[in-house]
Amino acid sequence: MTTTTLHPGRDGAGVVTRTVLPGGLRVVTETMPTVRSVAVGMWVGIGSRDEDPQHMGATHFLEHLLFKGTPTRDTMEISASIEGIGGEINAFTAKEYTCYYARVLDEDLPVAVDVLADVVTSSLITPDDVESERGVILEEIAMHDDDPSDVVHEQFAAALYGDSPIGRPILGTVESINELPRDRIAEYYQHHYRPRRTVVSVAGNIRHEEVVELVARAYERAGALGGPLEADPPRTSGPGARTRSGVRVLDRPTEQANLVLGTTGMSRTDDRRFALGVLNAALGGGMSSRLFQEIREKRGLAYSAYSYTSAYADTGQFGIYVGCLPSKIDDVLKICRDEVVRVVDEGLDADEIMRGKGQMRGGLVLGLEDTGSRMSRIGKNELVYDELLSVDEVLARIEAVTPDQIAEVATDVLNRPLTLAVIGPYGDKDFSGAIA
């Protein structure tokens, strides 16, 4: 067992400490002595992009099944154990990780750790539970499919990355969920839910030593501490994956058209990500951004218009989303293209850069005002990054971004082949000219 202080904090607050337990299980904590709550997260380094075609949708399926019961708790006892003390418990699945989390009063930390560890290490995955949750997940897919603003991002990823794991939907498809047998899901669980792939992150009014003791005890009781330490292979888009320029149109009789126009972005460890963040904030990050001003405020063409970035281990996305009347889509696409070209040709002015940096700084700091966000920051960081930058270090890197760096990033990213996803009542309308 090895313990390291990652950041010393100030006056006893903000101290970030990591302990590595047998089998590679990592425990990371951040002290927040002025609060009365604690957030606990158990992060497993397995996401939807790690699925082969035979396991498509299995990662998210497991997120549901792990709350259905263990040898010591049924599904009611799992939820009641946390909700009965005024806490909350939930989980989410992403492309590259899954997180199970709870938020409770500081005095109830032992309960949260014990319940979450039980859920993550000892799920029964019974045939009856699989069939029950299969129906729930199919309902979730149906609900998701009814929201075109969600589906258009899924269509964009599929167009951008082709038929590869990172381009497929996190939930799976109706076909893949219906075809997943219980044994295949259980095998996926046993193979991937190992200590070496798990990070336990805790933030709040805690002592690191107590957290480590609670986690070690819970994992030992489940017989889940230890195991092989071999590293997982690096993530790549995989054989057959392709990044391509293209158009994907889903014809639906919607009252509003939804579109995403974009291209590949940067991996999460690319040093230029801070410059891309400033560029994104200035171009479409808020109400003062170019896209919002041009599309909504000046022309009234849409209610929602923004740009965004997503980063993964080896690649990323840069996208512009707009929801508008179907009759306005050509005008909206022209404005998006014109503003992208203008940023590449002319760059950002000093005021835009200042606002972009301000948005990034404020978003970072204001987003870390509660235990849940602090827990997520240190947990995700330990799982997917090589180092933990302090908040001050991140702020300094944002402030250090120069106009030349932003121009270089704009020239690189915004000149890449564009991909367009559209949902609306367009039949066989040809949108290829919008990305030419």
LUMLO-351812 format. One record per residue (C-alpha): x, y, z; residue in one letter. Coordinates in steps of 0.1 Angstrom, whole numbers, plus 5000, padded with zeros to 4 digits. Last residue first. Layout:
N
R  east  north    up  rest
R     X      Y     Z     A
...
This chain:
436
R  east  north    up  rest
R  4820   5214  4507     A
R  4803   5211  4541     I
R  4770   5228  4533     A
R  4771   5216  4497     G
R  4766   5181  4508     S
R  4732   5189  4523     F
R  4711   5172  4496     D
R  4674   5170  4505     K
R  4661   5134  4503     D
R  4633   5138  4528     G
R  4640   5170  4547     Y
R  4616   5170  4577     P
R  4642   5172  4604     G
R  4674   5158  4619     I
R  4707   5168  4606     V
R  4743   5156  4611     A
R  4772   5174  4594     L
R  4808   5164  4592     T
R  4836   5188  4582     L
R  4871   5180  4569     P
R  4897   5197  4590     R
R  4903   5234  4586     N
R  4886   5243  4618     L
R  4910   5221  4639     V
R  4944   5232  4626     D
R  4939   5268  4616     T
R  4918   5274  4647     A
R  4945   5258  4669     V
R  4972   5279  4653     E
R  4951   5311  4657     A
R  4944   5303  4694     I
R  4981   5297  4700     Q
R  4990   5330  4683     D
R  4964   5349  4704     P
R  4981   5336  4735     T
R  4969   5311  4762     V
R  4987   5319  4795     A
R  4955   5327  4814     E
R  4941   5293  4807     I
R  4973   5276  4819     R
R  4973   5297  4850     A
R  4937   5288  4858     L
R  4946   5251  4854     V
R  4975   5255  4878     E
R  4953   5273  4903     D
R  4928   5245  4902     V
R  4955   5220  4908     S
R  4967   5198  4880     L
R  4964   5161  4886     L
R  4987   5141  4865     E
R  4987   5113  4839     D
R  4950   5117  4832     Y
R  4922   5092  4827     V
R  4913   5075  4860     L
R  4930   5098  4884     E
R  4914   5128  4867     N
R  4880   5113  4866     K
R  4881   5107  4904     G
R  4897   5140  4913     I
R  4872   5161  4893     R
R  4842   5140  4901     S
R  4847   5141  4938     M
R  4851   5179  4936     R
R  4819   5182  4916     S
R  4800   5161  4941     G
R  4815   5179  4971     T
R  4802   5213  4960     D
R  4816   5246  4947     E
R  4837   5231  4919     L
R  4816   5243  4890     G
R  4820   5279  4900     L
R  4858   5276  4897     V
R  4859   5259  4863     L
R  4831   5278  4847     G
R  4845   5310  4859     G
R  4879   5304  4845     R
R  4866   5291  4812     M
R  4842   5319  4807     Q
R  4868   5345  4817     G
R  4892   5331  4792     K
R  4867   5333  4764     G
R  4857   5368  4775     R
R  4893   5380  4773     M
R  4899   5363  4740     I
R  4867   5379  4726     E
R  4878   5413  4739     D
R  4913   5410  4723     A
R  4900   5401  4689     D
R  4897   5365  4677     L
R  4913   5351  4645     G
R  4910   5367  4611     E
R  4912   5339  4585     D
R  4904   5309  4608     V
R  4878   5328  4628     V
R  4862   5342  4597     R
R  4860   5308  4581     V
R  4842   5293  4611     V
R  4819   5323  4612     E
R  4810   5319  4575     D
R  4803   5282  4579     R
R  4780   5287  4609     C
R  4763   5316  4591     I
R  4757   5295  4560     K
R  4744   5266  4581     L
R  4719   5289  4598     V
R  4706   5304  4565     D
R  4702   5269  4550     D
R  4684   5257  4581     I
R  4658   5284  4583     K
R  4629   5265  4567     S
R  4633   5237  4592     P
R  4628   5261  4621     L
R  4659   5261  4643     C
R  4680   5241  4667     G
R  4717   5247  4664     V
R  4747   5227  4676     Y
R  4783   5235  4666     I
R  4809   5207  4671     G
R  4845   5200  4680     F
R  4852   5164  4688     Q
R  4880   5144  4703     G
R  4908   5118  4697     T
R  4931   5095  4715     D
R  4920   5092  4751     A
R  4888   5112  4746     Y
R  4879   5149  4745     A
R  4846   5166  4738     S
R  4843   5202  4726     T
R  4813   5225  4723     Y
R  4796   5252  4701     S
R  4763   5268  4708     Y
R  4729   5278  4693     A
R  4695   5275  4709     S
R  4665   5297  4702     Y
R  4671   5300  4665     A
R  4670   5323  4635     L
R  4664   5356  4654     G
R  4688   5375  4631     R
R  4709   5397  4653     K
R  4704   5380  4687     E
R  4699   5344  4676     R
R  4722   5334  4648     I
R  4748   5362  4649     E
R  4750   5368  4686     Q
R  4748   5332  4696     F
R  4774   5322  4670     L
R  4798   5350  4679     R
R  4797   5344  4717     S
R  4781   5369  4741     S
R  4753   5345  4750     M
R  4777   5317  4758     G
R  4803   5292  4745     G
R  4799   5295  4707     G
R  4829   5312  4691     L
R  4845   5328  4722     A
R  4841   5298  4744     A
R  4853   5274  4717     N
R  4884   5295  4711     L
R  4892   5296  4748     V
R  4888   5259  4751     G
R  4909   5252  4720     L
R  4937   5272  4735     A
R  4934   5252  4767     F
R  4933   5219  4747     R
R  4967   5228  4731     R
R  4986   5206  4755     D
R  4968   5175  4741     D
R  4960   5152  4770     T
R  4923   5151  4765     R
R  4926   5143  4728     S
R  4918   5170  4704     M
R  4890   5178  4680     G
R  4875   5160  4650     T
R  4850   5178  4630     T
R  4818   5199  4632     G
R  4783   5207  4622     L
R  4755   5195  4645     V
R  4719   5201  4634     L
R  4684   5200  4648     N
R  4654   5211  4628     A
R  4623   5220  4647     Q
R  4586   5210  4642     E
R  4597   5175  4635     T
R  4585   5152  4607     P
R  4616   5131  4607     R
R  4643   5124  4580     D
R  4676   5116  4596     L
R  4704   5132  4576     V
R  4740   5121  4579     R
R  4766   5142  4559     V
R  4802   5134  4553     G
R  4838   5140  4561     S
R  4855   5109  4575     R
R  4871   5095  4606     T
R  4874   5058  4603     R
R  4872   5028  4626     A
R  4878   4994  4609     G
R  4905   4984  4633     P
R  4903   5003  4666     G
R  4897   5039  4676     S
R  4926   5035  4699     T
R  4927   5029  4737     R
R  4960   5019  4752     P
R  4962   4982  4763     P
R  4952   4976  4799     D
R  4980   4973  4824     A
R  4988   4941  4842     E
R  4983   4943  4880     L
R  4966   4910  4885     P
R  4943   4905  4916     G
R  4941   4921  4950     G
R  4910   4932  4969     L
R  4877   4917  4957     A
R  4870   4891  4984     G
R  4838   4910  4992     A
R  4848   4915  5028     R
R  4883   4926  5015     E
R  4867   4952  4993     Y
R  4846   4967  5021     A
R  4875   4967  5046     R
R  4899   4983  5021     A
R  4873   5010  5013     V
R  4866   5018  5049     L
R  4903   5019  5059     E
R  4912   5041  5029     V
R  4884   5065  5038     V
R  4895   5067  5074     E
R  4931   5074  5065     E
R  4920   5102  5041     H
R  4901   5120  5068     R
R  4867   5134  5057     I
R  4846   5166  5055     N
R  4841   5164  5017     G
R  4855   5146  4987     A
R  4858   5109  4980     V
R  4872   5092  4949     S
R  4874   5054  4945     V
R  4892   5045  4914     V
R  4888   5011  4897     T
R  4905   4995  4867     R
R  4932   4977  4888     R
R  4905   4966  4913     P
R  4887   4946  4886     R
R  4853   4952  4870     Y
R  4863   4944  4834     H
R  4864   4906  4831     H
R  4838   4897  4857     Q
R  4813   4923  4844     Y
R  4818   4913  4807     Y
R  4813   4876  4817     E
R  4781   4885  4835     A
R  4768   4904  4804     I
R  4776   4875  4781     R
R  4759   4850  4805     D
R  4727   4871  4807     R
R  4722   4872  4769     P
R  4725   4904  4749     L
R  4704   4901  4717     E
R  4676   4924  4727     N
R  4700   4950  4738     I
R  4719   4948  4705     S
R  4688   4951  4684     E
R  4672   4980  4703     V
R  4706   4997  4701     T
R  4734   5003  4726     G
R  4729   5029  4753     L
R  4763   5045  4747     I
R  4756   5049  4710     P
R  4783   5038  4685     R
R  4810   5061  4671     G
R  4835   5053  4697     I
R  4830   5016  4691     P
R  4836   5019  4653     S
R  4811   5021  4625     D
R  4820   5055  4613     G
R  4838   5080  4635     Y
R  4823   5113  4623     L
R  4790   5101  4609     A
R  4783   5080  4640     A
R  4794   5108  4663     A
R  4771   5132  4644     F
R  4742   5108  4646     Q
R  4746   5105  4684     E
R  4747   5143  4686     H
R  4715   5145  4665     V
R  4698   5119  4687     V
R  4699   5141  4718     D
R  4684   5172  4703     S
R  4660   5149  4684     P
R  4644   5138  4717     D
R  4620   5109  4710     D
R  4650   5085  4704     D
R  4661   5091  4740     H
R  4627   5080  4754     M
R  4628   5049  4732     A
R  4663   5041  4743     I
R  4652   5045  4779     E
R  4622   5022  4773     E
R  4645   4996  4758     L
R  4667   5000  4789     I
R  4637   4994  4812     V
R  4627   4963  4793     G
R  4662   4948  4794     R
R  4662   4957  4831     E
R  4635   4931  4839     S
R  4651   4905  4816     E
R  4685   4909  4832     V
R  4669   4909  4867     D
R  4652   4876  4861     D
R  4684   4861  4848     P
R  4703   4871  4879     T
R  4731   4897  4877     I
R  4743   4889  4913     L
R  4763   4921  4918     S
R  4791   4918  4942     S
R  4820   4942  4935     T
R  4803   4974  4923     V
R  4771   4972  4944     V
R  4789   4961  4976     D
R  4815   4988  4972     A
R  4787   5013  4967     L
R  4768   5002  4998     V
R  4798   5000  5021     D
R  4813   5033  5010     V
R  4780   5051  5014     A
R  4773   5036  5048     V
R  4807   5044  5062     P
R  4804   5080  5050     L
R  4772   5085  5071     D
R  4788   5110  5095     E
R  4798   5132  5066     D
R  4762   5135  5054     L
R  4755   5117  5021     V
R  4763   5119  4984     R
R  4765   5087  4964     A
R  4782   5076  4932     Y
R  4786   5049  4907     Y
R  4807   5060  4877     C
R  4813   5043  4843     T
R  4843   5051  4820     Y
R  4854   5057  4784     E
R  4823   5065  4764     K
R  4802   5074  4794     A
R  4779   5056  4818     T
R  4762   5071  4847     F
R  4753   5061  4883     A
R  4730   5070  4912     N
R  4727   5074  4949     I
R  4713   5102  4970     E
R  4714   5108  5008     G
R  4689   5116  5034     G
R  4698   5087  5057     I
R  4669   5065  5044     G
R  4679   5075  5008     E
R  4712   5057  5012     I
R  4702   5024  5027     S
R  4668   5026  5010     A
R  4684   5025  4975     S
R  4704   4993  4981     I
R  4677   4978  5004     E
R  4651   4980  4977     M
R  4673   4964  4951     T
R  4682   4935  4973     D
R  4711   4936  4997     R
R  4736   4910  5012     T
R  4742   4886  4983     P
R  4739   4915  4958     T
R  4709   4931  4941     G
R  4694   4951  4913     K
R  4716   4982  4915     F
R  4744   4965  4896     L
R  4720   4957  4868     L
R  4714   4992  4856     H
R  4751   5003  4852     E
R  4756   4968  4838     L
R  4733   4975  4809     F
R  4753   5007  4802     H
R  4785   4987  4798     T
R  4767   4959  4779     A
R  4753   4981  4752     G
R  4773   4964  4724     M
R  4788   4933  4738     H
R  4789   4911  4707     Q
R  4800   4942  4686     P
R  4831   4947  4708     D
R  4827   4971  4737     E
R  4855   4993  4749     D
R  4839   5024  4734     R
R  4809   5020  4757     S
R  4830   5026  4788     G
R  4853   5008  4811     I
R  4877   5024  4836     G
R  4855   5019  4866     V
R  4849   5049  4888     W
R  4835   5045  4923     M
R  4824   5079  4936     G
R  4818   5091  4971     V
R  4805   5126  4979     A
R  4806   5138  5016     V
R  4785   5164  5033     S
R  4789   5187  5063     R
R  4811   5213  5047     V
R  4840   5235  5061     T
R  4865   5206  5063     P
R  4867   5201  5025     M
R  4894   5174  5022     T
R  4900   5158  4988     E
R  4904   5120  4985     T
R  4918   5095  4961     V
R  4917   5057  4966     V
R  4932   5036  4939     R
R  4927   4998  4935     L
R  4959   4984  4920     G
R  4956   4948  4931     G
R  4966   4957  4966     P
R  4958   4993  4976     L
R  4971   5025  4960     V
R  4966   5056  4982     T
R  4961   5091  4968     R
R  4958   5124  4987     T
R  4943   5157  4977     V
R  4944   5184  5004     V
R  4918   5211  4994     G
R  4914   5224  5029     A
R  4939   5219  5058     G
R  4951   5255  5057     D
R  4957   5254  5020     R
R  4960   5224  4998     G
R  4990   5200  4998     P
R  4983   5185  4964     H
R  4990   5150  4952     L
R  5000   5137  4986     T
R  5010   5101  4981     T
R  5002   5068  4999     T
R  5015   5034  4990     T
R  5000   5000  5000     M
